[in-house]
């Protein structure tokens, strides 16, 4: 329950932050915030024991890929002059 609240709070925090951010950061914040919330919605295995289902693996892998992509893009933009 605490984990669920943490993911959703982090996603909502990023969505709120992205409203005031610059245009590029706004897009990254929206993508990351929505993805964190979607990632938490994929936590059905905690209730169903279905952690091994292929569709759940694809869902979690997709969320992880989006978060990694946003992180790499933000890090690369920060390092460029």
PDB file with SEQRES, HELIX, SHEET and CRYST1 records, atoms N, CA, C and O in Angstrom:
SEQRES   1 A   81  UNK UNK UNK UNK UNK UNK UNK UNK UNK UNK UNK UNK UNK          
SEQRES   2 A   81  UNK UNK UNK UNK UNK UNK UNK UNK UNK UNK UNK UNK UNK          
SEQRES   3 A   81  UNK UNK UNK UNK UNK UNK UNK UNK UNK UNK UNK UNK UNK          
SEQRES   4 A   81  UNK UNK UNK UNK UNK UNK UNK UNK UNK UNK UNK UNK UNK          
SEQRES   5 A   81  UNK UNK UNK UNK UNK UNK UNK UNK UNK UNK UNK UNK UNK          
SEQRES   6 A   81  UNK UNK UNK UNK UNK UNK UNK UNK UNK UNK UNK UNK UNK          
SEQRES   7 A   81  UNK UNK UNK                                                  
HELIX    1 AA1 UNK A    2  UNK A   20  1                                  19    
HELIX    2 AA2 UNK A   23  UNK A   41  1                                  19    
HELIX    3 AA3 UNK A   45  UNK A   48  1                                   4    
HELIX    4 AA4 UNK A   54  UNK A   79  1                                  26    
CRYST1    1.000    1.000    1.000  90.00  90.00  90.00 P 1           1          
ATOM      1  N   UNK A   1       0.809  -1.187   0.000  1.00  0.00           N  
ATOM      2  CA  UNK A   1       0.000   0.000   0.000  1.00  0.00           C  
ATOM      3  C   UNK A   1       0.862   1.266   0.000  1.00  0.00           C  
ATOM      4  O   UNK A   1       0.569   2.227  -0.711  1.00  0.00           O  
ATOM      5  N   UNK A   2       1.921   1.252   0.801  1.00  0.00           N  
ATOM      6  CA  UNK A   2       2.818   2.408   0.848  1.00  0.00           C  
ATOM      7  C   UNK A   2       3.548   2.555  -0.483  1.00  0.00           C  
ATOM      8  O   UNK A   2       3.758   3.669  -0.962  1.00  0.00           O  
ATOM      9  N   UNK A   3       3.933   1.429  -1.076  1.00  0.00           N  
ATOM     10  CA  UNK A   3       4.598   1.480  -2.377  1.00  0.00           C  
ATOM     11  C   UNK A   3       3.671   2.081  -3.430  1.00  0.00           C  
ATOM     12  O   UNK A   3       4.097   2.912  -4.233  1.00  0.00           O  
ATOM     13  N   UNK A   4       2.425   1.670  -3.429  1.00  0.00           N  
ATOM     14  CA  UNK A   4       1.451   2.198  -4.384  1.00  0.00           C  
ATOM     15  C   UNK A   4       1.301   3.707  -4.218  1.00  0.00           C  
ATOM     16  O   UNK A   4       1.286   4.449  -5.201  1.00  0.00           O  
ATOM     17  N   UNK A   5       1.191   4.148  -2.985  1.00  0.00           N  
ATOM     18  CA  UNK A   5       1.056   5.577  -2.727  1.00  0.00           C  
ATOM     19  C   UNK A   5       2.300   6.338  -3.172  1.00  0.00           C  
ATOM     20  O   UNK A   5       2.192   7.464  -3.657  1.00  0.00           O  
ATOM     21  N   UNK A   6       3.468   5.745  -3.016  1.00  0.00           N  
ATOM     22  CA  UNK A   6       4.716   6.399  -3.416  1.00  0.00           C  
ATOM     23  C   UNK A   6       4.781   6.594  -4.930  1.00  0.00           C  
ATOM     24  O   UNK A   6       5.120   7.680  -5.401  1.00  0.00           O  
ATOM     25  N   UNK A   7       4.460   5.553  -5.689  1.00  0.00           N  
ATOM     26  CA  UNK A   7       4.492   5.659  -7.151  1.00  0.00           C  
ATOM     27  C   UNK A   7       3.484   6.691  -7.649  1.00  0.00           C  
ATOM     28  O   UNK A   7       3.799   7.522  -8.501  1.00  0.00           O  
ATOM     29  N   UNK A   8       2.278   6.627  -7.112  1.00  0.00           N  
ATOM     30  CA  UNK A   8       1.237   7.552  -7.559  1.00  0.00           C  
ATOM     31  C   UNK A   8       1.566   8.983  -7.137  1.00  0.00           C  
ATOM     32  O   UNK A   8       1.356   9.918  -7.910  1.00  0.00           O  
ATOM     33  N   UNK A   9       2.075   9.161  -5.930  1.00  0.00           N  
ATOM     34  CA  UNK A   9       2.461  10.506  -5.471  1.00  0.00           C  
ATOM     35  C   UNK A   9       3.597  11.059  -6.331  1.00  0.00           C  
ATOM     36  O   UNK A   9       3.586  12.236  -6.691  1.00  0.00           O  
ATOM     37  N   UNK A  10       4.571  10.220  -6.660  1.00  0.00           N  
ATOM     38  CA  UNK A  10       5.661  10.666  -7.527  1.00  0.00           C  
ATOM     39  C   UNK A  10       5.162  11.052  -8.913  1.00  0.00           C  
ATOM     40  O   UNK A  10       5.589  12.061  -9.473  1.00  0.00           O  
ATOM     41  N   UNK A  11       4.263  10.250  -9.460  1.00  0.00           N  
ATOM     42  CA  UNK A  11       3.697  10.555 -10.772  1.00  0.00           C  
ATOM     43  C   UNK A  11       2.890  11.839 -10.757  1.00  0.00           C  
ATOM     44  O   UNK A  11       3.011  12.663 -11.664  1.00  0.00           O  
ATOM     45  N   UNK A  12       2.067  12.016  -9.729  1.00  0.00           N  
ATOM     46  CA  UNK A  12       1.275  13.241  -9.612  1.00  0.00           C  
ATOM     47  C   UNK A  12       2.172  14.452  -9.397  1.00  0.00           C  
ATOM     48  O   UNK A  12       1.919  15.525  -9.945  1.00  0.00           O  
ATOM     49  N   UNK A  13       3.217  14.277  -8.602  1.00  0.00           N  
ATOM     50  CA  UNK A  13       4.166  15.370  -8.388  1.00  0.00           C  
ATOM     51  C   UNK A  13       4.838  15.806  -9.677  1.00  0.00           C  
ATOM     52  O   UNK A  13       4.999  17.002  -9.922  1.00  0.00           O  
ATOM     53  N   UNK A  14       5.229  14.845 -10.502  1.00  0.00           N  
ATOM     54  CA  UNK A  14       5.838  15.184 -11.788  1.00  0.00           C  
ATOM     55  C   UNK A  14       4.836  15.857 -12.715  1.00  0.00           C  
ATOM     56  O   UNK A  14       5.192  16.790 -13.435  1.00  0.00           O  
ATOM     57  N   UNK A  15       3.602  15.401 -12.709  1.00  0.00           N  
ATOM     58  CA  UNK A  15       2.583  16.036 -13.543  1.00  0.00           C  
ATOM     59  C   UNK A  15       2.342  17.475 -13.117  1.00  0.00           C  
ATOM     60  O   UNK A  15       2.217  18.361 -13.961  1.00  0.00           O  
ATOM     61  N   UNK A  16       2.277  17.711 -11.818  1.00  0.00           N  
ATOM     62  CA  UNK A  16       2.083  19.073 -11.315  1.00  0.00           C  
ATOM     63  C   UNK A  16       3.294  19.940 -11.637  1.00  0.00           C  
ATOM     64  O   UNK A  16       3.147  21.088 -12.057  1.00  0.00           O  
ATOM     65  N   UNK A  17       4.490  19.390 -11.439  1.00  0.00           N  
ATOM     66  CA  UNK A  17       5.715  20.148 -11.738  1.00  0.00           C  
ATOM     67  C   UNK A  17       5.790  20.515 -13.219  1.00  0.00           C  
ATOM     68  O   UNK A  17       6.234  21.609 -13.570  1.00  0.00           O  
ATOM     69  N   UNK A  18       5.358  19.604 -14.081  1.00  0.00           N  
ATOM     70  CA  UNK A  18       5.496  19.835 -15.516  1.00  0.00           C  
ATOM     71  C   UNK A  18       4.610  20.973 -16.006  1.00  0.00           C  
ATOM     72  O   UNK A  18       4.868  21.530 -17.073  1.00  0.00           O  
ATOM     73  N   UNK A  19       3.584  21.330 -15.262  1.00  0.00           N  
ATOM     74  CA  UNK A  19       2.722  22.439 -15.661  1.00  0.00           C  
ATOM     75  C   UNK A  19       3.507  23.749 -15.667  1.00  0.00           C  
ATOM     76  O   UNK A  19       3.249  24.618 -16.500  1.00  0.00           O  
ATOM     77  N   UNK A  20       4.454  23.899 -14.754  1.00  0.00           N  
ATOM     78  CA  UNK A  20       5.214  25.148 -14.658  1.00  0.00           C  
ATOM     79  C   UNK A  20       6.576  25.072 -15.337  1.00  0.00           C  
ATOM     80  O   UNK A  20       7.308  26.061 -15.347  1.00  0.00           O  
ATOM     81  N   UNK A  21       6.927  23.937 -15.898  1.00  0.00           N  
ATOM     82  CA  UNK A  21       8.264  23.754 -16.478  1.00  0.00           C  
ATOM     83  C   UNK A  21       8.334  24.329 -17.892  1.00  0.00           C  
ATOM     84  O   UNK A  21       7.317  24.666 -18.499  1.00  0.00           O  
ATOM     85  N   UNK A  22       9.573  24.433 -18.400  1.00  0.00           N  
ATOM     86  CA  UNK A  22       9.790  24.861 -19.775  1.00  0.00           C  
ATOM     87  C   UNK A  22       9.229  23.806 -20.721  1.00  0.00           C  
ATOM     88  O   UNK A  22       8.916  22.692 -20.301  1.00  0.00           O  
ATOM     89  N   UNK A  23       9.104  24.158 -21.999  1.00  0.00           N  
ATOM     90  CA  UNK A  23       8.411  23.287 -22.948  1.00  0.00           C  
ATOM     91  C   UNK A  23       9.029  21.887 -23.047  1.00  0.00           C  
ATOM     92  O   UNK A  23       8.299  20.897 -23.017  1.00  0.00           O  
ATOM     93  N   UNK A  24      10.352  21.787 -23.165  1.00  0.00           N  
ATOM     94  CA  UNK A  24      10.979  20.473 -23.272  1.00  0.00           C  
ATOM     95  C   UNK A  24      10.833  19.700 -21.968  1.00  0.00           C  
ATOM     96  O   UNK A  24      10.499  18.515 -21.975  1.00  0.00           O  
ATOM     97  N   UNK A  25      11.077  20.354 -20.880  1.00  0.00           N  
ATOM     98  CA  UNK A  25      10.944  19.688 -19.580  1.00  0.00           C  
ATOM     99  C   UNK A  25       9.492  19.351 -19.283  1.00  0.00           C  
ATOM    100  O   UNK A  25       9.206  18.373 -18.591  1.00  0.00           O  
ATOM    101  N   UNK A  26       8.584  20.150 -19.800  1.00  0.00           N  
ATOM    102  CA  UNK A  26       7.165  19.860 -19.604  1.00  0.00           C  
ATOM    103  C   UNK A  26       6.819  18.517 -20.232  1.00  0.00           C  
ATOM    104  O   UNK A  26       6.128  17.701 -19.623  1.00  0.00           O  
ATOM    105  N   UNK A  27       7.294  18.293 -21.434  1.00  0.00           N  
ATOM    106  CA  UNK A  27       7.015  17.028 -22.120  1.00  0.00           C  
ATOM    107  C   UNK A  27       7.627  15.860 -21.355  1.00  0.00           C  
ATOM    108  O   UNK A  27       6.988  14.819 -21.201  1.00  0.00           O  
ATOM    109  N   UNK A  28       8.855  16.023 -20.876  1.00  0.00           N  
ATOM    110  CA  UNK A  28       9.499  14.950 -20.107  1.00  0.00           C  
ATOM    111  C   UNK A  28       8.743  14.697 -18.808  1.00  0.00           C  
ATOM    112  O   UNK A  28       8.546  13.544 -18.424  1.00  0.00           O  
ATOM    113  N   UNK A  29       8.321  15.752 -18.132  1.00  0.00           N  
ATOM    114  CA  UNK A  29       7.580  15.608 -16.886  1.00  0.00           C  
ATOM    115  C   UNK A  29       6.240  14.922 -17.090  1.00  0.00           C  
ATOM    116  O   UNK A  29       5.845  14.067 -16.297  1.00  0.00           O  
ATOM    117  N   UNK A  30       5.545  15.297 -18.152  1.00  0.00           N  
ATOM    118  CA  UNK A  30       4.267  14.651 -18.445  1.00  0.00           C  
ATOM    119  C   UNK A  30       4.459  13.170 -18.759  1.00  0.00           C  
ATOM    120  O   UNK A  30       3.707  12.324 -18.276  1.00  0.00           O  
ATOM    121  N   UNK A  31       5.468  12.864 -19.570  1.00  0.00           N  
ATOM    122  CA  UNK A  31       5.729  11.463 -19.922  1.00  0.00           C  
ATOM    123  C   UNK A  31       6.119  10.650 -18.693  1.00  0.00           C  
ATOM    124  O   UNK A  31       5.608   9.550 -18.481  1.00  0.00           O  
ATOM    125  N   UNK A  32       7.019  11.191 -17.892  1.00  0.00           N  
ATOM    126  CA  UNK A  32       7.480  10.458 -16.707  1.00  0.00           C  
ATOM    127  C   UNK A  32       6.370  10.328 -15.672  1.00  0.00           C  
ATOM    128  O   UNK A  32       6.204   9.259 -15.085  1.00  0.00           O  
ATOM    129  N   UNK A  33       5.613  11.382 -15.437  1.00  0.00           N  
ATOM    130  CA  UNK A  33       4.536  11.333 -14.457  1.00  0.00           C  
ATOM    131  C   UNK A  33       3.452  10.337 -14.837  1.00  0.00           C  
ATOM    132  O   UNK A  33       3.016   9.536 -14.010  1.00  0.00           O  
ATOM    133  N   UNK A  34       3.023  10.392 -16.086  1.00  0.00           N  
ATOM    134  CA  UNK A  34       1.997   9.450 -16.547  1.00  0.00           C  
ATOM    135  C   UNK A  34       2.517   8.018 -16.504  1.00  0.00           C  
ATOM    136  O   UNK A  34       1.774   7.098 -16.165  1.00  0.00           O  
ATOM    137  N   UNK A  35       3.782   7.827 -16.845  1.00  0.00           N  
ATOM    138  CA  UNK A  35       4.359   6.489 -16.836  1.00  0.00           C  
ATOM    139  C   UNK A  35       4.461   5.933 -15.427  1.00  0.00           C  
ATOM    140  O   UNK A  35       4.216   4.744 -15.219  1.00  0.00           O  
ATOM    141  N   UNK A  36       4.815   6.757 -14.460  1.00  0.00           N  
ATOM    142  CA  UNK A  36       4.864   6.286 -13.071  1.00  0.00           C  
ATOM    143  C   UNK A  36       3.486   5.835 -12.588  1.00  0.00           C  
ATOM    144  O   UNK A  36       3.360   4.829 -11.889  1.00  0.00           O  
ATOM    145  N   UNK A  37       2.468   6.582 -12.964  1.00  0.00           N  
ATOM    146  CA  UNK A  37       1.114   6.194 -12.575  1.00  0.00           C  
ATOM    147  C   UNK A  37       0.714   4.901 -13.279  1.00  0.00           C  
ATOM    148  O   UNK A  37       0.137   4.013 -12.651  1.00  0.00           O  
ATOM    149  N   UNK A  38       1.010   4.782 -14.568  1.00  0.00           N  
ATOM    150  CA  UNK A  38       0.710   3.542 -15.295  1.00  0.00           C  
ATOM    151  C   UNK A  38       1.492   2.361 -14.733  1.00  0.00           C  
ATOM    152  O   UNK A  38       0.979   1.244 -14.664  1.00  0.00           O  
ATOM    153  N   UNK A  39       2.730   2.613 -14.333  1.00  0.00           N  
ATOM    154  CA  UNK A  39       3.537   1.551 -13.735  1.00  0.00           C  
ATOM    155  C   UNK A  39       2.875   1.028 -12.466  1.00  0.00           C  
ATOM    156  O   UNK A  39       2.846  -0.179 -12.227  1.00  0.00           O  
ATOM    157  N   UNK A  40       2.350   1.930 -11.662  1.00  0.00           N  
ATOM    158  CA  UNK A  40       1.677   1.497 -10.436  1.00  0.00           C  
ATOM    159  C   UNK A  40       0.400   0.733 -10.749  1.00  0.00           C  
ATOM    160  O   UNK A  40       0.067  -0.222 -10.048  1.00  0.00           O  
ATOM    161  N   UNK A  41      -0.317   1.135 -11.781  1.00  0.00           N  
ATOM    162  CA  UNK A  41      -1.526   0.404 -12.149  1.00  0.00           C  
ATOM    163  C   UNK A  41      -1.207  -1.026 -12.588  1.00  0.00           C  
ATOM    164  O   UNK A  41      -2.080  -1.893 -12.566  1.00  0.00           O  
ATOM    165  N   UNK A  42       0.037  -1.268 -12.984  1.00  0.00           N  
ATOM    166  CA  UNK A  42       0.434  -2.618 -13.381  1.00  0.00           C  
ATOM    167  C   UNK A  42       0.764  -3.502 -12.182  1.00  0.00           C  
ATOM    168  O   UNK A  42       1.191  -4.643 -12.360  1.00  0.00           O  
ATOM    169  N   UNK A  43       0.578  -3.006 -10.994  1.00  0.00           N  
ATOM    170  CA  UNK A  43       0.890  -3.773  -9.790  1.00  0.00           C  
ATOM    171  C   UNK A  43      -0.203  -4.773  -9.443  1.00  0.00           C  
ATOM    172  O   UNK A  43      -0.431  -5.063  -8.269  1.00  0.00           O  
ATOM    173  N   UNK A  44      -0.875  -5.297 -10.449  1.00  0.00           N  
ATOM    174  CA  UNK A  44      -1.940  -6.272 -10.198  1.00  0.00           C  
ATOM    175  C   UNK A  44      -1.386  -7.575  -9.645  1.00  0.00           C  
ATOM    176  O   UNK A  44      -2.121  -8.340  -9.021  1.00  0.00           O  
ATOM    177  N   UNK A  45      -0.103  -7.842  -9.863  1.00  0.00           N  
ATOM    178  CA  UNK A  45       0.447  -9.109  -9.374  1.00  0.00           C  
ATOM    179  C   UNK A  45       0.461  -9.181  -7.858  1.00  0.00           C  
ATOM    180  O   UNK A  45       0.503 -10.271  -7.287  1.00  0.00           O  
ATOM    181  N   UNK A  46       0.427  -8.031  -7.203  1.00  0.00           N  
ATOM    182  CA  UNK A  46       0.383  -8.057  -5.742  1.00  0.00           C  
ATOM    183  C   UNK A  46      -0.963  -8.580  -5.236  1.00  0.00           C  
ATOM    184  O   UNK A  46      -1.053  -9.106  -4.127  1.00  0.00           O  
ATOM    185  N   UNK A  47      -1.992  -8.434  -6.044  1.00  0.00           N  
ATOM    186  CA  UNK A  47      -3.317  -8.923  -5.651  1.00  0.00           C  
ATOM    187  C   UNK A  47      -3.666 -10.257  -6.298  1.00  0.00           C  
ATOM    188  O   UNK A  47      -4.430 -11.039  -5.733  1.00  0.00           O  
ATOM    189  N   UNK A  48      -3.113 -10.524  -7.478  1.00  0.00           N  
ATOM    190  CA  UNK A  48      -3.516 -11.721  -8.216  1.00  0.00           C  
ATOM    191  C   UNK A  48      -2.443 -12.791  -8.276  1.00  0.00           C  
ATOM    192  O   UNK A  48      -2.742 -13.937  -8.610  1.00  0.00           O  
ATOM    193  N   UNK A  49      -1.208 -12.450  -7.964  1.00  0.00           N  
ATOM    194  CA  UNK A  49      -0.109 -13.409  -8.081  1.00  0.00           C  
ATOM    195  C   UNK A  49       0.290 -13.667  -9.522  1.00  0.00           C  
ATOM    196  O   UNK A  49       0.942 -14.671  -9.808  1.00  0.00           O  
ATOM    197  N   UNK A  50      -0.083 -12.787 -10.431  1.00  0.00           N  
ATOM    198  CA  UNK A  50       0.154 -12.986 -11.861  1.00  0.00           C  
ATOM    199  C   UNK A  50       1.430 -12.305 -12.338  1.00  0.00           C  
ATOM    200  O   UNK A  50       1.463 -11.778 -13.450  1.00  0.00           O  
ATOM    201  N   UNK A  51       2.477 -12.306 -11.523  1.00  0.00           N  
ATOM    202  CA  UNK A  51       3.707 -11.603 -11.899  1.00  0.00           C  
ATOM    203  C   UNK A  51       4.385 -12.228 -13.105  1.00  0.00           C  
ATOM    204  O   UNK A  51       5.208 -11.570 -13.741  1.00  0.00           O  
ATOM    205  N   UNK A  52       4.079 -13.440 -13.439  1.00  0.00           N  
ATOM    206  CA  UNK A  52       4.751 -14.146 -14.520  1.00  0.00           C  
ATOM    207  C   UNK A  52       4.008 -14.043 -15.850  1.00  0.00           C  
ATOM    208  O   UNK A  52       4.469 -14.602 -16.846  1.00  0.00           O  
ATOM    209  N   UNK A  53       2.886 -13.353 -15.895  1.00  0.00           N  
ATOM    210  CA  UNK A  53       2.104 -13.244 -17.129  1.00  0.00           C  
ATOM    211  C   UNK A  53       2.859 -12.412 -18.166  1.00  0.00           C  
ATOM    212  O   UNK A  53       3.419 -11.369 -17.830  1.00  0.00           O  
ATOM    213  N   UNK A  54       2.879 -12.863 -19.430  1.00  0.00           N  
ATOM    214  CA  UNK A  54       3.617 -12.128 -20.471  1.00  0.00           C  
ATOM    215  C   UNK A  54       3.117 -10.703 -20.681  1.00  0.00           C  
ATOM    216  O   UNK A  54       3.933  -9.802 -20.877  1.00  0.00           O  
ATOM    217  N   UNK A  55       1.821 -10.469 -20.647  1.00  0.00           N  
ATOM    218  CA  UNK A  55       1.304  -9.120 -20.866  1.00  0.00           C  
ATOM    219  C   UNK A  55       1.752  -8.174 -19.764  1.00  0.00           C  
ATOM    220  O   UNK A  55       1.973  -6.989 -20.014  1.00  0.00           O  
ATOM    221  N   UNK A  56       1.888  -8.687 -18.550  1.00  0.00           N  
ATOM    222  CA  UNK A  56       2.350  -7.857 -17.443  1.00  0.00           C  
ATOM    223  C   UNK A  56       3.834  -7.514 -17.600  1.00  0.00           C  
ATOM    224  O   UNK A  56       4.258  -6.399 -17.296  1.00  0.00           O  
ATOM    225  N   UNK A  57       4.607  -8.474 -18.072  1.00  0.00           N  
ATOM    226  CA  UNK A  57       6.027  -8.232 -18.333  1.00  0.00           C  
ATOM    227  C   UNK A  57       6.198  -7.155 -19.405  1.00  0.00           C  
ATOM    228  O   UNK A  57       7.040  -6.269 -19.263  1.00  0.00           O  
ATOM    229  N   UNK A  58       5.412  -7.227 -20.464  1.00  0.00           N  
ATOM    230  CA  UNK A  58       5.487  -6.227 -21.538  1.00  0.00           C  
ATOM    231  C   UNK A  58       5.089  -4.853 -21.003  1.00  0.00           C  
ATOM    232  O   UNK A  58       5.737  -3.854 -21.314  1.00  0.00           O  
ATOM    233  N   UNK A  59       4.034  -4.801 -20.207  1.00  0.00           N  
ATOM    234  CA  UNK A  59       3.564  -3.541 -19.615  1.00  0.00           C  
ATOM    235  C   UNK A  59       4.661  -2.916 -18.762  1.00  0.00           C  
ATOM    236  O   UNK A  59       4.972  -1.736 -18.923  1.00  0.00           O  
ATOM    237  N   UNK A  60       5.248  -3.694 -17.858  1.00  0.00           N  
ATOM    238  CA  UNK A  60       6.294  -3.175 -16.979  1.00  0.00           C  
ATOM    239  C   UNK A  60       7.557  -2.803 -17.756  1.00  0.00           C  
ATOM    240  O   UNK A  60       8.195  -1.791 -17.465  1.00  0.00           O  
ATOM    241  N   UNK A  61       7.915  -3.622 -18.744  1.00  0.00           N  
ATOM    242  CA  UNK A  61       9.093  -3.321 -19.565  1.00  0.00           C  
ATOM    243  C   UNK A  61       8.878  -2.036 -20.352  1.00  0.00           C  
ATOM    244  O   UNK A  61       9.803  -1.236 -20.494  1.00  0.00           O  
ATOM    245  N   UNK A  62       7.676  -1.830 -20.861  1.00  0.00           N  
ATOM    246  CA  UNK A  62       7.374  -0.593 -21.585  1.00  0.00           C  
ATOM    247  C   UNK A  62       7.490   0.622 -20.702  1.00  0.00           C  
ATOM    248  O   UNK A  62       8.067   1.634 -21.100  1.00  0.00           O  
ATOM    249  N   UNK A  63       6.939   0.529 -19.493  1.00  0.00           N  
ATOM    250  CA  UNK A  63       7.047   1.641 -18.545  1.00  0.00           C  
ATOM    251  C   UNK A  63       8.500   1.920 -18.184  1.00  0.00           C  
ATOM    252  O   UNK A  63       8.917   3.076 -18.109  1.00  0.00           O  
ATOM    253  N   UNK A  64       9.263   0.867 -17.961  1.00  0.00           N  
ATOM    254  CA  UNK A  64      10.674   1.021 -17.629  1.00  0.00           C  
ATOM    255  C   UNK A  64      11.443   1.649 -18.785  1.00  0.00           C  
ATOM    256  O   UNK A  64      12.310   2.495 -18.566  1.00  0.00           O  
ATOM    257  N   UNK A  65      11.134   1.244 -20.010  1.00  0.00           N  
ATOM    258  CA  UNK A  65      11.809   1.802 -21.188  1.00  0.00           C  
ATOM    259  C   UNK A  65      11.499   3.293 -21.342  1.00  0.00           C  
ATOM    260  O   UNK A  65      12.390   4.083 -21.656  1.00  0.00           O  
ATOM    261  N   UNK A  66      10.250   3.675 -21.125  1.00  0.00           N  
ATOM    262  CA  UNK A  66       9.894   5.091 -21.224  1.00  0.00           C  
ATOM    263  C   UNK A  66      10.625   5.899 -20.161  1.00  0.00           C  
ATOM    264  O   UNK A  66      11.174   6.960 -20.457  1.00  0.00           O  
ATOM    265  N   UNK A  67      10.637   5.409 -18.929  1.00  0.00           N  
ATOM    266  CA  UNK A  67      11.335   6.130 -17.857  1.00  0.00           C  
ATOM    267  C   UNK A  67      12.831   6.232 -18.124  1.00  0.00           C  
ATOM    268  O   UNK A  67      13.439   7.272 -17.871  1.00  0.00           O  
ATOM    269  N   UNK A  68      13.421   5.161 -18.631  1.00  0.00           N  
ATOM    270  CA  UNK A  68      14.848   5.197 -18.969  1.00  0.00           C  
ATOM    271  C   UNK A  68      15.104   6.187 -20.106  1.00  0.00           C  
ATOM    272  O   UNK A  68      16.078   6.939 -20.073  1.00  0.00           O  
ATOM    273  N   UNK A  69      14.234   6.182 -21.102  1.00  0.00           N  
ATOM    274  CA  UNK A  69      14.386   7.119 -22.224  1.00  0.00           C  
ATOM    275  C   UNK A  69      14.277   8.563 -21.788  1.00  0.00           C  
ATOM    276  O   UNK A  69      15.056   9.407 -22.232  1.00  0.00           O  
ATOM    277  N   UNK A  70      13.327   8.855 -20.930  1.00  0.00           N  
ATOM    278  CA  UNK A  70      13.178  10.216 -20.410  1.00  0.00           C  
ATOM    279  C   UNK A  70      14.416  10.604 -19.608  1.00  0.00           C  
ATOM    280  O   UNK A  70      14.918  11.721 -19.734  1.00  0.00           O  
ATOM    281  N   UNK A  71      14.904   9.688 -18.789  1.00  0.00           N  
ATOM    282  CA  UNK A  71      16.101   9.975 -17.999  1.00  0.00           C  
ATOM    283  C   UNK A  71      17.323  10.240 -18.863  1.00  0.00           C  
ATOM    284  O   UNK A  71      18.076  11.178 -18.603  1.00  0.00           O  
ATOM    285  N   UNK A  72      17.523   9.426 -19.881  1.00  0.00           N  
ATOM    286  CA  UNK A  72      18.668   9.615 -20.782  1.00  0.00           C  
ATOM    287  C   UNK A  72      18.538  10.932 -21.547  1.00  0.00           C  
ATOM    288  O   UNK A  72      19.514  11.668 -21.689  1.00  0.00           O  
ATOM    289  N   UNK A  73      17.337  11.226 -22.037  1.00  0.00           N  
ATOM    290  CA  UNK A  73      17.131  12.478 -22.777  1.00  0.00           C  
ATOM    291  C   UNK A  73      17.364  13.692 -21.884  1.00  0.00           C  
ATOM    292  O   UNK A  73      17.997  14.662 -22.300  1.00  0.00           O  
ATOM    293  N   UNK A  74      16.857  13.637 -20.668  1.00  0.00           N  
ATOM    294  CA  UNK A  74      17.041  14.767 -19.752  1.00  0.00           C  
ATOM    295  C   UNK A  74      18.498  14.928 -19.358  1.00  0.00           C  
ATOM    296  O   UNK A  74      18.998  16.049 -19.266  1.00  0.00           O  
ATOM    297  N   UNK A  75      19.178  13.823 -19.125  1.00  0.00           N  
ATOM    298  CA  UNK A  75      20.600  13.877 -18.771  1.00  0.00           C  
ATOM    299  C   UNK A  75      21.422  14.410 -19.941  1.00  0.00           C  
ATOM    300  O   UNK A  75      22.322  15.226 -19.744  1.00  0.00           O  
ATOM    301  N   UNK A  76      21.121  13.958 -21.146  1.00  0.00           N  
ATOM    302  CA  UNK A  76      21.852  14.429 -22.322  1.00  0.00           C  
ATOM    303  C   UNK A  76      21.617  15.921 -22.579  1.00  0.00           C  
ATOM    304  O   UNK A  76      22.544  16.635 -22.963  1.00  0.00           O  
ATOM    305  N   UNK A  77      20.401  16.390 -22.373  1.00  0.00           N  
ATOM    306  CA  UNK A  77      20.113  17.807 -22.571  1.00  0.00           C  
ATOM    307  C   UNK A  77      20.801  18.653 -21.512  1.00  0.00           C  
ATOM    308  O   UNK A  77      21.205  19.786 -21.775  1.00  0.00           O  
ATOM    309  N   UNK A  78      20.927  18.114 -20.348  1.00  0.00           N  
ATOM    310  CA  UNK A  78      21.570  18.872 -19.265  1.00  0.00           C  
ATOM    311  C   UNK A  78      23.071  19.013 -19.507  1.00  0.00           C  
ATOM    312  O   UNK A  78      23.674  20.026 -19.154  1.00  0.00           O  
ATOM    313  N   UNK A  79      23.660  17.992 -20.110  1.00  0.00           N  
ATOM    314  CA  UNK A  79      25.106  18.011 -20.359  1.00  0.00           C  
ATOM    315  C   UNK A  79      25.486  18.805 -21.593  1.00  0.00           C  
ATOM    316  O   UNK A  79      26.642  19.208 -21.723  1.00  0.00           O  
ATOM    317  N   UNK A  80      24.543  19.046 -22.511  1.00  0.00           N  
ATOM    318  CA  UNK A  80      24.879  19.779 -23.719  1.00  0.00           C  
ATOM    319  C   UNK A  80      24.933  21.273 -23.410  1.00  0.00           C  
ATOM    320  O   UNK A  80      24.200  21.767 -22.552  1.00  0.00           O  
ATOM    321  N   UNK A  81      25.807  21.983 -24.116  1.00  0.00           N  
ATOM    322  CA  UNK A  81      25.978  23.427 -23.824  1.00  0.00           C  
ATOM    323  C   UNK A  81      24.807  24.259 -24.266  1.00  0.00           C  
ATOM    324  O   UNK A  81      24.812  25.476 -24.087  1.00  0.00           O  
TER     325      UNK A  81                                                      
END                                                                             
